[in-house]
Each structure stands twice: as C-alpha cells, then as structure tokens.
C-alpha cells in the first residue's frame, strides 16, 4: 500500500478541500483540517501543513499537488540546498553490495491488524545466501512463500521486530500522532535495537524504505534519541535495491500474518486483509458479535472503514 507525504501551504490546502468536496469523510483524524476519499486513496490534510496520501492511487493523487508542495517549501531554503539535502540521503550506486541495516514496515494500509516494523543487518558476505533463499521484494511474493522464506532467514540474519498493535495505535492516533510519525519512531527504535544487538560490529550504512521526505522523517524524530550510523539513506522501493530491506520486508510481513491469524482466532472467523468492502463486512460482523468497543482492539479506528462498518451493521443486523 503506497504512502506519500507532501508539505502544502494553507491557501493550497483550502483549494484541495474544495477540490475534494464531493468525497470528504464525515469523520476526520485529530489535528487534521479535512480527510477525503477519492478513488483508491485517502487524503488527509493536517494543520501542520502536511498532507498524507494513502492507498493504491496515493502517488497518482499526490502528483496532482506536487507543484503546490514545491511552492510550499520554506523560503529560506534555496534550490541548491534542497538538492544537496535530497542527494545526501540518496543511496550510492553500489549500495546493493554493501553491509547494510535495512528497515521496512507492513500493515499501514490495512484496517485490521497492527503495524510491524523490522530492521535487518545483511552483511555483504550473506547477500548470495539471501538471494539463494529467495529473498526479494515481498510485494512479489504470496503469503505462503513469505512464511517459508521468513522461517529460513530469521536464523540467518540478525534482526529486530517491533509491533504497534491496534489499541496502542488508536491511542496514539487519538492523541494527534500521525501514522507517519508512528512509523518513524518504530523504524528509529528497531534500528537502534539492532545496532545494540550486533555490537561491536557496525554496518556500513542504514537504508530505510522511504515513506516520507528525509527532512520530514528526521523532523518526526525530534526529541528522540536517534540511531547513529556511518551513513543513512532513504529511498522508495528500497526492497529492490538491497536484500537487507527485502529481508526486513519479508520478516515484517511474516510477523503481520502471524498476528493477523491470532486476531482471526480471537474474532472467531477469518479476518480479511486490506481496506475494501470485505473488510467493512467483517467489521460489521465483529460489531454484531463482539460489540462496538471491539474495533479498538482489532482495527485502526480512524480509517473510513469504521463508519462504513457501522452503516453495514445497522443495515444487516438491525433491520
């Protein structure tokens, strides 16, 4: 599930709100100006000026506002300074052959289930073995393949796993924390824990699968004890650039699937992944069988699916 964060000025955010007037959500997250649901995407504009695009069409939808985002950049930053900052965090051409800590997350676009973040230390000497074990971008693999590969690589590479379960997620979100900040904090912590685990050895670099611009990512970590690396890189589609990130993606997906199975057991029926209509139906059934409060434990309640599930519940179970 794709995610894009842009920084937009207040005038353009007002223009966006008008543009999305026909698809505005009835309920909006704390700290937001509006939330809208255009096709295959959720757009949430926050008072901070950040606009989160989430879903299959996130990149396409964000592209409509890219020029406005560029205009919204702080005036004190010259074009050359901005270019240097972007270049600073762009991985070198030979990144795929380096000993790297790679990190990735799963579950951010799923209504049910947690967010899982994994950091993996993949030494250059281990890369041929990881490739032989089938490590690749997890988006190209089915869950049974991911489970099989994960069971092998979890004993091959050092890693750290963090899980943000739904109750914690919903509490933080209700307090005004964006999903982007949650992810940044989880990545930071997972990387720090892994660095402690592999001491005194040090990775040549850290590579994070990018979900926000570098300046935004590090701004999320203000006030936190940040990981210290020889070099830090952020880029999109990092699973295809280094096998460490691909392995992290697979292990994160494996942990997510296992937690999903536990939720299904607890619910008493198989819970679907994603955020489509089948999810709305499952949530309506959950309300019927476990009560409205159960959504706090099983789902990310600020998703639009909550209101859809409530309507379905009224239609199906209160005729």
RODO-2510 file (C-alpha; in nm, 4 decimals, decimal comma):
residues 319
     n   res          X          Y          Z
     1     x     0,0000     0,0000     0,0000
     2     x     0,1585     0,3290    -0,1139
     3     x     0,2008     0,6372     0,1057
     4     x     0,3125     0,9903     0,0135
     5     x     0,3535     1,2944     0,2409
     6     x     0,3645     1,6479     0,0960
     7     x     0,4089     1,9854     0,2652
     8     x     0,1372     2,2210     0,1359
     9     x     0,0746     2,5874     0,2209
    10     x    -0,2583     2,6907     0,3854
    11     x    -0,4022     2,8520     0,0703
    12     x    -0,3428     2,5369    -0,1334
    13     x    -0,4898     2,3186     0,1413
    14     x    -0,8098     2,5249     0,1167
    15     x    -0,8053     2,4711    -0,2592
    16     x    -0,7603     2,0981    -0,2007
    17     x    -1,0566     2,0930     0,0360
    18     x    -1,2739     2,2489    -0,2326
    19     x    -1,1360     2,0079    -0,4932
    20     x    -1,2261     1,7073    -0,2747
    21     x    -1,5598     1,8485    -0,1533
    22     x    -1,7569     1,5642    -0,3127
    23     x    -1,5538     1,2959    -0,1349
    24     x    -1,4964     1,4473     0,2105
    25     x    -1,5096     1,1986     0,5001
    26     x    -1,7633     1,2609     0,7758
    27     x    -1,5039     1,1876     1,0432
    28     x    -1,1549     1,3315     1,0395
    29     x    -0,8455     1,2467     1,2470
    30     x    -0,7406     1,4757     1,5355
    31     x    -0,5180     1,7603     1,4203
    32     x    -0,6472     1,7443     1,0644
    33     x    -0,8217     2,0058     0,8524
    34     x    -1,0026     1,7565     0,6317
    35     x    -0,9966     1,3960     0,5178
    36     x    -1,1232     1,2857     0,1776
    37     x    -1,1745     0,9573    -0,0062
    38     x    -1,1119     0,9924    -0,3805
    39     x    -1,0923     0,6615    -0,5742
    40     x    -0,8435     0,4139    -0,4208
    41     x    -0,6884     0,6779    -0,1967
    42     x    -0,7308     0,8590     0,1348
    43     x    -0,6151     1,2215     0,1532
    44     x    -0,5703     1,3773     0,4976
    45     x    -0,4546     1,7381     0,5409
    46     x    -0,3122     1,8341     0,8807
    47     x    -0,2863     2,1748     1,0480
    48     x     0,0918     2,1371     1,0354
    49     x     0,0697     2,1716     0,6558
    50     x     0,1462     1,8074     0,5915
    51     x    -0,0875     1,6178     0,3593
    52     x    -0,0893     1,2375     0,3714
    53     x    -0,1887     1,0404     0,0614
    54     x    -0,2576     0,6749     0,1401
    55     x    -0,3723     0,3865    -0,0771
    56     x    -0,3228     0,2304    -0,4185
    57     x    -0,3549     0,5653    -0,6014
    58     x    -0,1502     0,7630    -0,3457
    59     x     0,1342     0,8524    -0,5820
    60     x    -0,1048     0,9393    -0,8647
    61     x    -0,3187     1,1611    -0,6402
    62     x    -0,0177     1,3272    -0,4762
    63     x     0,1220     1,4040    -0,8206
    64     x    -0,1677     1,6456    -0,8774
    65     x    -0,0360     1,8611    -0,5917
    66     x     0,3402     1,8167    -0,6320
    67     x     0,3859     2,1646    -0,7765
    68     x     0,1939     2,3182    -0,4852
    69     x     0,4122     2,1213    -0,2454
    70     x     0,7272     2,2592    -0,4063
    71     x     0,5896     2,6112    -0,3720
    72     x     0,5177     2,5435    -0,0055
    73     x     0,8809     2,4645     0,0788
    74     x     1,0401     2,7040     0,3328
    75     x     1,1583     3,0189     0,1563
    76     x     1,4945     3,0217     0,3312
    77     x     1,5987     2,7015     0,1544
    78     x     1,7485     2,7640    -0,1855
    79     x     1,7020     2,5175    -0,4683
    80     x     2,0678     2,4164    -0,4410
    81     x     2,0379     2,3500    -0,0665
    82     x     1,7281     2,1373    -0,1210
    83     x     1,9071     1,9439    -0,3935
    84     x     2,2041     1,8799    -0,1651
    85     x     1,9742     1,7522     0,1132
    86     x     1,7970     1,5119    -0,1219
    87     x     2,1285     1,3911    -0,2629
    88     x     2,2717     1,3437     0,0867
    89     x     2,0171     1,0711     0,1641
    90     x     2,0123     0,9070    -0,1796
    91     x     2,1917     0,5689    -0,1763
    92     x     2,5070     0,5274    -0,3865
    93     x     2,5023     0,3114    -0,6972
    94     x     2,6918     0,0305    -0,5206
    95     x     2,4563     0,0151    -0,2170
    96     x     2,3440    -0,3352    -0,3196
    97     x     2,6912    -0,4756    -0,2454
    98     x     2,7382    -0,3116     0,0959
    99     x     2,6852    -0,4431     0,4500
   100     x     2,3648    -0,2631     0,5390
   101     x     2,0961    -0,2368     0,8053
   102     x     1,7715    -0,2250     0,6082
   103     x     1,4305    -0,1459     0,7558
   104     x     1,0758    -0,1700     0,6283
   105     x     0,7196    -0,1784     0,7623
   106     x     0,3956    -0,3631     0,6877
   107     x     0,0323    -0,3086     0,7800
   108     x    -0,0069     0,0672     0,7453
   109     x    -0,2814     0,0407     0,4833
   110     x    -0,4706    -0,2482     0,6461
   111     x    -0,7792    -0,1675     0,8530
   112     x    -0,7415    -0,4799     1,0659
   113     x    -0,4154    -0,5727     1,2317
   114     x    -0,1031    -0,3970     1,3575
   115     x     0,1902    -0,2166     1,2027
   116     x     0,5031    -0,4309     1,2066
   117     x     0,8498    -0,2826     1,1520
   118     x     1,1655    -0,4877     1,1059
   119     x     1,5310    -0,3886     1,0757
   120     x     1,7728    -0,6476     0,9322
   121     x     2,1533    -0,6454     0,9243
   122     x     2,2632    -0,8073     0,5978
   123     x     2,6399    -0,8311     0,5577
   124     x     2,7767    -0,8334     0,2063
   125     x     2,9072    -1,1868     0,2611
   126     x     2,5488    -1,3033     0,3279
   127     x     2,3892    -1,1490     0,0206
   128     x     2,4419    -1,4516    -0,2103
   129     x     2,2823    -1,6810     0,0508
   130     x     1,9846    -1,4494     0,0976
   131     x     1,9352    -1,4414    -0,2778
   132     x     1,9537    -1,8200    -0,2918
   133     x     1,6916    -1,8456    -0,0159
   134     x     1,4510    -1,6474    -0,2349
   135     x     1,4736    -1,3067    -0,0674
   136     x     1,3220    -1,0391    -0,2899
   137     x     1,0613    -0,7629    -0,2738
   138     x     0,7804    -0,9091    -0,0604
   139     x     0,5210    -0,7470    -0,2874
   140     x     0,6170    -1,0089    -0,5478
   141     x     0,5524    -1,2972    -0,3070
   142     x     0,2371    -1,4646    -0,1773
   143     x     0,1923    -1,5088     0,1978
   144     x     0,2764    -1,8847     0,1919
   145     x     0,6071    -1,8049     0,0146
   146     x     0,6807    -1,5261     0,2621
   147     x     0,6217    -1,7597     0,5575
   148     x     0,8535    -2,0236     0,4096
   149     x     1,1340    -1,7774     0,3327
   150     x     1,0959    -1,5957     0,6660
   151     x     1,1344    -1,9189     0,8615
   152     x     1,4717    -1,9693     0,6929
   153     x     1,6158    -1,6188     0,7043
   154     x     1,5178    -1,5418     1,0663
   155     x     1,8017    -1,7733     1,1701
   156     x     2,0449    -1,6350     0,9131
   157     x     2,0462    -1,2582     0,9718
   158     x     2,0292    -1,0505     1,2923
   159     x     1,7051    -0,8523     1,3074
   160     x     1,4778    -0,6597     1,5402
   161     x     1,0989    -0,6579     1,5204
   162     x     0,8591    -0,4012     1,6654
   163     x     0,4809    -0,4331     1,6568
   164     x     0,2363    -0,1496     1,7144
   165     x    -0,0895    -0,3272     1,7978
   166     x    -0,4250    -0,1638     1,7369
   167     x    -0,5002    -0,0431     2,0939
   168     x    -0,1649     0,1394     2,1087
   169     x    -0,2058     0,2694     1,7532
   170     x    -0,5545     0,4045     1,8232
   171     x    -0,4454     0,5691     2,1483
   172     x    -0,1530     0,7470     1,9801
   173     x    -0,3680     0,8469     1,6830
   174     x    -0,6380     0,9887     1,9126
   175     x    -0,3683     1,1960     2,0829
   176     x    -0,2892     1,3554     1,7475
   177     x     0,0102     1,1491     1,6355
   178     x     0,0150     1,0885     1,2609
   179     x     0,0778     0,7468     1,1154
   180     x     0,3939     0,8849     0,9575
   181     x     0,5369     0,9805     1,2949
   182     x     0,4464     0,6413     1,4420
   183     x     0,6351     0,4710     1,1590
   184     x     0,9378     0,6967     1,2022
   185     x     0,9528     0,6232     1,5753
   186     x     0,9219     0,2495     1,5130
   187     x     1,1950     0,2491     1,2467
   188     x     1,4235     0,4516     1,4721
   189     x     1,3730     0,2155     1,7658
   190     x     1,4084    -0,1020     1,5581
   191     x     1,7350     0,0225     1,4077
   192     x     1,8724     0,1228     1,7499
   193     x     1,7863    -0,2178     1,8983
   194     x     1,9541    -0,3969     1,6092
   195     x     2,2662    -0,1824     1,6389
   196     x     2,2913    -0,2828     2,0039
   197     x     2,2443    -0,6483     1,9086
   198     x     2,5308    -0,6543     1,6558
   199     x     2,7842    -0,4558     1,8625
   200     x     3,0767    -0,4091     1,8318
   201     x     3,0214    -0,4660     1,4605
   202     x     2,8899    -0,1679     1,2639
   203     x     2,7002    -0,1592     0,9390
   204     x     2,8416     0,0423     0,6512
   205     x     2,5081     0,2180     0,6188
   206     x     2,1406     0,2246     0,7137
   207     x     1,8833     0,2062     0,4325
   208     x     1,5185     0,2857     0,5110
   209     x     1,2323     0,2190     0,2728
   210     x     1,1169     0,5779     0,2319
   211     x     0,7626     0,6770     0,3337
   212     x     0,8357     1,0480     0,3872
   213     x     1,0884     1,3017     0,2637
   214     x     1,4147     1,2874     0,4647
   215     x     1,3565     1,6267     0,6293
   216     x     1,0074     1,5164     0,7365
   217     x     1,1349     1,1803     0,8611
   218     x     1,4037     1,3341     1,0812
   219     x     1,1645     1,6042     1,1996
   220     x     0,9409     1,3235     1,3311
   221     x     1,2360     1,2132     1,5470
   222     x     1,2923     1,5490     1,7166
   223     x     1,3311     1,4984     2,0890
   224     x     1,4114     1,1292     2,0420
   225     x     1,7438     0,9536     2,0834
   226     x     1,8238     0,8878     1,7190
   227     x     2,0210     0,5951     1,5835
   228     x     2,3806     0,6830     1,4914
   229     x     2,5040     0,5412     1,1608
   230     x     2,8083     0,5726     0,9369
   231     x     2,5676     0,6740     0,6610
   232     x     2,1881     0,6899     0,6370
   233     x     1,9911     0,6584     0,3144
   234     x     1,6194     0,6787     0,2401
   235     x     1,4646     0,5803    -0,0897
   236     x     1,1397     0,4419    -0,2254
   237     x     1,1274     0,0804    -0,3453
   238     x     1,4355     0,0069    -0,1330
   239     x     1,3400    -0,3659    -0,1290
   240     x     1,4618    -0,3802    -0,4871
   241     x     1,7881    -0,2008    -0,4079
   242     x     1,9256    -0,4023    -0,1154
   243     x     1,8439    -0,7532     0,0057
   244     x     1,8600    -0,6302     0,3668
   245     x     1,5470    -0,4209     0,3116
   246     x     1,3847    -0,7053     0,1172
   247     x     1,4557    -0,9419     0,4082
   248     x     1,3148    -0,6846     0,6527
   249     x     1,0021    -0,6581     0,4385
   250     x     0,9576    -1,0364     0,4388
   251     x     1,0069    -1,0700     0,8148
   252     x     0,7708    -0,7775     0,8802
   253     x     0,5070    -0,9395     0,6588
   254     x     0,5596    -1,2741     0,8320
   255     x     0,5054    -1,1148     1,1747
   256     x     0,1999    -0,9307     1,0410
   257     x     0,0460    -1,2513     0,9004
   258     x     0,1046    -1,4370     1,2284
   259     x    -0,0605    -1,1566     1,4269
   260     x    -0,3458    -1,1498     1,1758
   261     x    -0,4051    -1,5221     1,2311
   262     x    -0,4257    -1,4624     1,6064
   263     x    -0,6817    -1,1866     1,5507
   264     x    -0,8885    -1,4220     1,3341
   265     x    -0,8815    -1,6819     1,6125
   266     x    -0,9902    -1,4214     1,8635
   267     x    -1,2684    -1,2974     1,6347
   268     x    -1,3934    -1,6498     1,5656
   269     x    -1,3823    -1,6021     1,1885
   270     x    -1,1235    -1,5270     0,9186
   271     x    -1,0461    -1,1564     0,9001
   272     x    -0,9658    -1,0202     0,5525
   273     x    -0,6631    -0,8024     0,4804
   274     x    -0,6666    -0,4641     0,3111
   275     x    -0,9326    -0,1956     0,3397
   276     x    -1,2015    -0,2947     0,0862
   277     x    -1,5670    -0,3925     0,1113
   278     x    -1,4921    -0,7399     0,2518
   279     x    -1,3183    -0,5634     0,5401
   280     x    -1,6251    -0,3455     0,6026
   281     x    -1,8415    -0,6575     0,6146
   282     x    -1,6058    -0,8311     0,8568
   283     x    -1,6000    -0,5256     1,0824
   284     x    -1,9816    -0,5109     1,0815
   285     x    -1,9898    -0,8766     1,1822
   286     x    -1,7347    -0,8072     1,4557
   287     x    -1,9545    -0,5277     1,5928
   288     x    -2,2505    -0,7651     1,5903
   289     x    -2,0681    -1,0496     1,7661
   290     x    -1,8191    -0,8675     1,9905
   291     x    -1,9631    -0,5196     2,0354
   292     x    -1,8627    -0,1754     1,9085
   293     x    -1,5701    -0,1482     2,1520
   294     x    -1,4006    -0,4473     1,9888
   295     x    -1,2991    -0,2249     1,6952
   296     x    -1,0430    -0,0572     1,9221
   297     x    -0,8617    -0,3890     1,9649
   298     x    -0,8933    -0,5218     1,6106
   299     x    -0,8810    -0,2193     1,3787
   300     x    -0,7332     0,1216     1,3031
   301     x    -1,0479     0,3051     1,4019
   302     x    -0,9775     0,6357     1,2237
   303     x    -0,9970     0,4638     0,8830
   304     x    -1,3147     0,5386     0,6867
   305     x    -1,3965     0,1665     0,7147
   306     x    -1,5258     0,2279     1,0676
   307     x    -1,8160     0,4447     0,9528
   308     x    -1,8880     0,2100     0,6623
   309     x    -1,8913    -0,0878     0,9007
   310     x    -2,1323     0,0901     1,1353
   311     x    -2,3709     0,1586     0,8480
   312     x    -2,3484    -0,2040     0,7324
   313     x    -2,4090    -0,3211     1,0871
   314     x    -2,7288    -0,1154     1,1029
   315     x    -2,8423    -0,2438     0,7630
   316     x    -2,7634    -0,6134     0,8141
   317     x    -2,8251    -0,6710     1,1814
   318     x    -3,0869    -0,4107     1,2753
   319     x    -3,3466    -0,4422     1,0031
***
